[in-house]
């Protein structure tokens, strides 16, 4: 099973909100997840509350071979969880 760390859309119409989730790469975007790893609210007025992450669990999933999608990789880089090469940064 190829595990991906991807965004799962929640929220209402015209007010998107997303959850970072570890899920089987063959599943649909909003299907069953293995584990919830955080949330991303792009519409939040405060940039400090846009992203909440479970850093330890993200580091675990990456260490066992889970691949983040391009969008999630960008979020994780911006938050300092991974470096430019995709390796987990020690916290």
N, CA, C and O of each residue as an XYZ file, in Angstrom:
364
protein
N       0.852     -1.169      0.000
C       0.000      0.000      0.000
C       0.903      1.239      0.000
O       1.776      1.370      0.858
N       0.698      2.131     -0.945
C       1.455      3.378     -1.036
C       0.724      4.455     -0.243
O      -0.353      4.908     -0.629
N       1.325      4.852      0.864
C       0.701      5.857      1.724
C       1.126      7.244      1.266
O       2.306      7.505      1.032
N       0.151      8.118      1.145
C       0.388      9.515      0.761
C      -0.109     10.410      1.885
O      -1.096     10.103      2.553
N       0.584     11.510      2.079
C       0.096     12.560      2.988
C      -0.502     13.617      2.080
O       0.207     14.260      1.305
N      -1.806     13.790      2.181
C      -2.511     14.691      1.264
C      -3.554     15.505      1.991
O      -3.826     15.289      3.171
N      -4.133     16.447      1.267
C      -5.191     17.293      1.822
C      -6.543     16.664      1.551
O      -6.809     16.179      0.451
N      -7.389     16.678      2.559
C      -8.765     16.206      2.445
C      -9.664     17.415      2.647
O      -9.588     18.076      3.682
N     -10.510     17.711      1.676
C     -11.340     18.909      1.759
C     -12.525     18.695      2.694
O     -13.252     17.705      2.612
N     -12.684     19.662      3.578
C     -13.859     19.732      4.452
C     -14.340     21.173      4.405
O     -13.736     21.994      3.715
N     -15.382     21.493      5.100
C     -15.889     22.862      5.067
C     -17.083     22.949      4.137
O     -17.613     21.937      3.678
N     -17.492     24.166      3.871
C     -18.680     24.351      3.038
C     -18.312     24.991      1.705
O     -17.145     25.281      1.442
N     -19.290     25.198      0.897
C     -19.079     25.798     -0.410
C     -18.567     27.227     -0.265
O     -19.077     27.995      0.551
N     -17.571     27.577     -1.050
C     -16.938     28.897     -1.044
C     -16.204     29.213      0.262
O     -15.772     30.349      0.459
N     -16.056     28.251      1.139
C     -15.317     28.425      2.397
C     -14.546     27.137      2.672
O     -14.874     26.399      3.601
N     -13.512     26.865      1.854
C     -12.815     25.589      1.997
C     -11.949     25.537      3.254
O     -11.431     26.548      3.726
N     -11.819     24.357      3.759
C     -10.924     24.047      4.848
C     -10.406     22.645      4.557
O     -11.109     21.840      3.946
N      -9.205     22.350      4.979
C      -8.600     21.072      4.626
C      -8.022     20.406      5.854
O      -7.659     21.073      6.823
N      -7.936     19.081      5.811
C      -7.249     18.309      6.829
C      -6.082     17.593      6.166
O      -6.235     17.028      5.083
N      -4.921     17.613      6.804
C      -3.793     16.822      6.340
C      -4.012     15.415      6.843
O      -4.250     15.210      8.033
N      -3.934     14.446      5.958
C      -4.240     13.082      6.331
C      -3.293     12.107      5.653
O      -2.873     12.310      4.514
N      -2.967     11.043      6.378
C      -2.238      9.926      5.793
C      -3.290      8.966      5.261
O      -4.155      8.501      6.003
N      -3.208      8.673      3.960
C      -4.193      7.784      3.357
C      -3.584      6.991      2.222
O      -2.520      7.330      1.704
N      -4.275      5.931      1.846
C      -3.843      5.102      0.734
C      -3.891      5.949     -0.536
O      -4.899      6.601     -0.811
N      -2.824      5.940     -1.298
C      -2.734      6.763     -2.501
C      -3.739      6.409     -3.573
O      -3.991      7.209     -4.474
N      -4.325      5.208     -3.490
C      -5.296      4.785     -4.508
C      -6.715      5.238     -4.187
O      -7.609      5.112     -5.024
N      -6.931      5.763     -2.982
C      -8.263      6.187     -2.569
C      -8.594      7.577     -3.108
O      -7.706      8.333     -3.502
N      -9.869      7.894     -3.118
C     -10.332      9.211     -3.543
C      -9.939     10.265     -2.513
O      -9.604      9.937     -1.375
N      -9.982     11.521     -2.916
C      -9.534     12.630     -2.073
C     -10.215     12.670     -0.709
O      -9.546     12.860      0.306
N     -11.515     12.496     -0.671
C     -12.259     12.658      0.572
C     -12.688     11.327      1.183
O     -13.661     11.280      1.936
N     -11.984     10.260      0.873
C     -12.377      8.948      1.384
C     -11.752      8.689      2.752
O     -11.235      9.602      3.396
N     -11.808      7.442      3.179
C     -11.344      7.044      4.494
C      -9.850      7.300      4.665
O      -9.056      7.047      3.758
N      -9.481      7.802      5.834
C      -8.076      8.118      6.120
C      -7.502      7.104      7.095
O      -8.238      6.446      7.831
N      -6.178      6.984      7.093
C      -5.498      6.146      8.069
C      -5.331      6.938      9.365
O      -5.593      6.434     10.457
N      -4.885      8.201      9.219
C      -4.694      9.050     10.393
C      -4.759     10.519      9.990
O      -4.231     10.912      8.949
N      -5.415     11.326     10.827
C      -5.451     12.780     10.639
C      -4.175     13.375     11.218
O      -3.804     13.069     12.351
N      -3.500     14.229     10.442
C      -2.202     14.762     10.856
C      -2.195     16.266     11.085
O      -1.171     16.820     11.485
N      -3.294     16.927     10.844
C      -3.349     18.365     11.055
C      -4.460     18.991     10.244
O      -5.309     18.296      9.685
N      -4.445     20.319     10.185
C      -5.466     21.026      9.422
C      -4.859     22.248      8.762
O      -3.820     22.757      9.181
N      -5.542     22.711      7.706
C      -5.111     23.874      6.941
C      -6.354     24.663      6.573
O      -7.250     24.150      5.903
N      -6.403     25.925      7.018
C      -7.538     26.804      6.731
C      -7.024     28.016      5.961
O      -6.581     28.988      6.575
N      -7.073     27.980      4.625
C      -6.520     29.082      3.843
C      -7.306     30.382      3.966
O      -6.785     31.442      3.618
N      -8.522     30.331      4.444
C      -9.358     31.522      4.557
C      -9.218     32.222      5.914
O      -9.833     33.265      6.135
N      -8.424     31.664      6.809
C      -8.255     32.245      8.135
C      -7.560     33.601      8.040
O      -6.543     33.719      7.356
N      -8.088     34.626      8.710
C      -7.464     35.946      8.622
C      -6.120     36.013      9.342
O      -5.270     36.827      8.980
N      -5.915     35.176     10.347
C      -4.667     35.167     11.105
C      -3.751     34.083     10.543
O      -4.088     32.900     10.586
N      -2.609     34.480     10.023
C      -1.713     33.510      9.398
C      -1.149     32.514     10.411
O      -0.706     31.434     10.021
N      -1.156     32.849     11.682
C      -0.664     31.937     12.711
C      -1.590     30.765     12.962
O      -1.151     29.720     13.443
N      -2.868     30.924     12.643
C      -3.823     29.839     12.878
C      -4.230     29.124     11.593
O      -5.131     28.285     11.613
N      -3.589     29.441     10.492
C      -3.936     28.780      9.231
C      -3.578     27.309      9.242
O      -4.316     26.486      8.700
N      -2.460     26.972      9.849
C      -1.963     25.595      9.807
C      -1.741     25.081     11.218
O      -1.086     25.737     12.029
N      -2.287     23.904     11.513
C      -1.968     23.186     12.747
C      -1.491     21.803     12.347
O      -2.112     21.143     11.514
N      -0.392     21.364     12.938
C       0.228     20.102     12.541
C       0.566     19.251     13.749
O       0.881     19.769     14.820
N       0.498     17.933     13.567
C       1.020     16.977     14.534
C       2.400     16.572     14.020
O       2.542     15.583     13.301
N       3.411     17.347     14.399
C       4.759     17.198     13.839
C       5.359     15.814     14.073
O       6.006     15.272     13.177
N       5.161     15.233     15.248
C       5.741     13.924     15.541
C       5.158     12.851     14.633
O       5.879     11.986     14.134
N       3.852     12.915     14.424
C       3.198     11.900     13.593
C       3.563     12.075     12.116
O       3.697     11.089     11.391
N       3.722     13.322     11.669
C       4.154     13.560     10.292
C       5.555     13.016     10.094
O       5.844     12.385      9.078
N       6.435     13.261     11.072
C       7.801     12.734     10.993
C       7.792     11.212     10.961
O       8.574     10.601     10.233
N       6.911     10.596     11.745
C       6.807      9.135     11.732
C       6.394      8.628     10.360
O       7.023      7.720      9.818
N       5.342      9.205      9.796
C       4.842      8.716      8.511
C       5.862      8.901      7.395
O       5.990      8.041      6.523
N       6.576      9.999      7.416
C       7.611     10.209      6.407
C       8.742      9.204      6.603
O       9.314      8.720      5.626
N       9.072      8.884      7.865
C      10.151      7.934      8.137
C       9.817      6.518      7.686
O      10.723      5.745      7.374
N       8.538      6.165      7.646
C       8.164      4.825      7.193
C       7.815      4.791      5.705
O       7.344      3.772      5.199
N       8.045      5.908      5.002
C       7.927      5.895      3.554
C       6.739      6.613      2.949
O       6.555      6.546      1.734
N       5.926      7.295      3.736
C       4.795      8.035      3.175
C       5.311      9.219      2.364
O       6.256      9.893      2.774
N       4.696      9.468      1.228
C       5.104     10.557      0.340
C       4.080     11.685      0.408
O       2.902     11.449      0.143
N       4.494     12.904      0.754
C       3.552     14.026      0.729
C       3.298     14.477     -0.707
O       4.181     14.383     -1.559
N       2.093     14.964     -0.965
C       1.797     15.529     -2.272
C       2.544     16.852     -2.407
O       3.094     17.356     -1.428
N       2.567     17.409     -3.598
C       3.299     18.651     -3.830
C       2.790     19.793     -2.949
O       3.586     20.552     -2.397
N       1.485     19.916     -2.818
C       0.897     20.978     -2.005
C       1.255     20.796     -0.537
O       1.630     21.753      0.140
N       1.140     19.570     -0.051
C       1.473     19.297      1.347
C       2.966     19.507      1.578
O       3.363     20.015      2.627
N       3.792     19.125      0.613
C       5.237     19.343      0.737
C       5.541     20.837      0.904
O       6.392     21.212      1.710
N       4.854     21.675      0.151
C       5.036     23.116      0.276
C       4.621     23.632      1.644
O       5.307     24.475      2.224
N       3.511     23.137      2.164
C       3.048     23.546      3.492
C       4.054     23.112      4.557
O       4.380     23.885      5.458
N       4.546     21.877      4.456
C       5.491     21.366      5.444
C       6.820     22.114      5.396
O       7.441     22.343      6.434
N       7.259     22.495      4.194
C       8.493     23.289      4.078
C       8.308     24.661      4.720
O       9.184     25.143      5.439
N       7.175     25.277      4.457
C       6.902     26.610      4.996
C       6.818     26.590      6.522
O       7.192     27.561      7.180
N       6.328     25.486      7.080
C       6.211     25.359      8.531
C       7.493     24.843      9.181
O       7.582     24.788     10.408
N       8.484     24.466      8.377
C       9.763     24.012      8.914
C       9.787     22.573      9.369
O      10.645     22.195     10.167
N       8.864     21.760      8.882
C       8.828     20.345      9.262
C       9.819     19.550      8.427
O      10.471     18.642      8.942
N       9.940     19.878      7.141
C      10.891     19.218      6.265
C      11.788     20.266      5.614
O      11.446     21.447      5.553
N      12.946     19.810      5.128
C      13.850     20.733      4.442
C      13.623     20.674      2.931
O      12.675     20.038      2.471
N      14.480     21.327      2.167
C      14.311     21.392      0.716
C      14.418     20.034      0.041
O      13.845     19.827     -1.029
N      15.140     19.112      0.649
C      15.316     17.779      0.073
C      14.214     16.819      0.475
O      14.161     15.696     -0.027
N      13.341     17.235      1.362
C      12.237     16.385      1.807
C      12.524     15.610      3.067
O      11.690     14.815      3.500
N      13.689     15.818      3.675
C      14.027     15.138      4.917
C      13.405     15.864      6.107
O      13.252     17.086      6.094
N      13.055     15.099      7.125
C      12.434     15.670      8.319
C      13.492     16.451      9.095
O      14.601     15.967      9.320
N      13.129     17.668      9.498
C      14.013     18.521     10.289
C      13.832     18.139     11.753
O      12.705     18.049     12.239
N      14.940     17.914     12.458
C      14.872     17.591     13.889
C      14.349     18.799     14.643
O      14.810     19.922     14.440
N      13.365     18.551     15.529
C      12.791     19.674     16.262
C      13.205     19.733     17.694
O      12.788     20.635     18.421
